[in-house]
Amino acid sequence: MGLNILVAFDDSENAMRAVEFIAKSFTHDSRVTLLSILQDSIALCDMNSPELTPYFLTQQSAFCALEGKKREIINEAMEKARDTLVRSGFMEKHISMKIEKKKSGIARDIMNEAESGYDLIVIGRRGLSGIMEFILGSVSQKVLQYAKDTSVLVVN
């Protein structure tokens, strides 16, 4: 029986490299979950408060249209990732996709999902220099820091 793999996924090249690494490196009986955590800025679309700046109110509909586009882009990227895994031999029924709203932080939300029974977290490394990553931090760095009972694979 293969592993139960959680892939922290966004629409970046690093995330696709992580999926391609899984496709080449793991047995095809593994289960793969593509997880994307989205900022919950869609709540701003429903706000009608007088405290909102007049500029935001005039741009609110354009902003909300972007929210829908962001979800569409993630869905398309996940479909491409699923296709990559299926073409390499993974069974489609063993690949699932989850898009969640950010609750407590992207890295923490990834770790909360990982606690539901995954053997491995795979995440792409952010494309920063070592010094910039040290100063700014990254989701992959935080996942490594928070991981207690689950192995983490960071793909360059």
N, C-alpha and C positions, 0 to 999 in steps of 0.2 A: 504494500500500500504506500502510495506517495505521501508527500507532505501536504499540509494545509497552509497555503502561502497567502499572506496579506501583502498587497502591493499598494504603497502610498502613491497615489497617482494624480497627476495634473496634466495639462496639455503641453508640457515641456519636452524638449529633446532628451533631457536626463531621465524622465519617467519612461519614455519609449525605449531608451537604452536598457533600463532595468527590465522591461518586458522582454526585450530581445535576448537579454542574458538568461532569463528564466526559460525562454523557448529553447535555447541551446544547451542549458546546463542541468535541467531537472527532468526527472522521469515524467512521462506523459500521463501517468495515473494520479499525479498531484492535483489538488484542488487549488484554484487561484481566485482570489477576490480582489478586484480593482476597487480601491476606495479613494474617493475624492472628497475633501472637506472644503466647502465653500463658505466664504464670508457671508454672514447673514445681513447683507445690506438691503435686501428686498423689503425689509420692514419699513425702510424709509419711503417706499413707494406709497404706503398707506397713510403716511403722516399728513395731517392737515392742521398743523399747529401754527398759531399766529407768530410764534417765536422763530419760525423758519425764515431765513432771509428771503427777500423778494426775488433775488437771483435764483436761489434754489427752487422756489415755487415755479418760476417760469421755465426751468430746465428739468423739472421733476419727471415729466413723461419721457424725455430723452434718456435720462438716467435709468429709469425703470425698463426701457427697451433694451438697454445694455445688459441688464441683469438677465433677461431672457436669453440674450445672445451668448452670455458667458456659459450658461447651463448647456446651450446647444453645442458650443465648442467642446466642452468637456465630454458630452455624449458622443460626439463624432470621434474624439480622440480615444475614448474607451472602446468604441466599435472597432477602430483601427487596431488597437491593442488586442482585442479579442480575436480578430482575424489573424493577427500575427501568431498568436498562440495556437489557434485551430490549424493553421497551415503547417505548423511545426509538429502537429500530432496530438495536441491536447484535445480532449473531448469537450465539445461545446457545453454539455450539461455540467461540466466541472469548473466552468468559468462563470463567475458572477460579478455584477457591477453594482456598486453602491455610491450614491451621491448624498452626502449628509451636510446639513448646515453646521457651521462651527458653533460649538457649545462652550468649551472651556479653553480653547486654544488648539491650533491644528495638530501639533505634536501630541498633546494630551488626548485629543480626540482619537488620533491614530492608536495610541496606547490603550485607550478604553476599548476600542474595537478589538485590538489584539488579545485582550484578556478573555475574549469569548471563545478561545480554543484554537488559536493559530500556532503552528510550529515555527514559523519564520516570518519576519517582516522584511520586505525588500523595498528599498527606497533609493532613488537616484540622488547623487550628490549635487548640491548646488554649485553652480559654476563660478565660485569666488576664489580668489587667491587665499592661501592659508591664513595670512594676516587679516584680511577682510572678514573671512569666516569667523576667526577668533573674536574679532571686535563686534561684528553684527550678529553672530550666531546664525543658525540655519535650522530648518525643520529636521533635516537628517541628523545634525549634531544633537538636537534636543531629544529625538527619538532614541539615539544611542545612550544618552544620559538617563532617560527615564526607564529604559527597558530593564526589567528585572527577571522575568521568567520566560521570556521569548527571545530567541536569537534574532539578530539584526544583520542584514547584508546590505552594505552601502555600495552601489554600483557607480563607478566613475564614468 
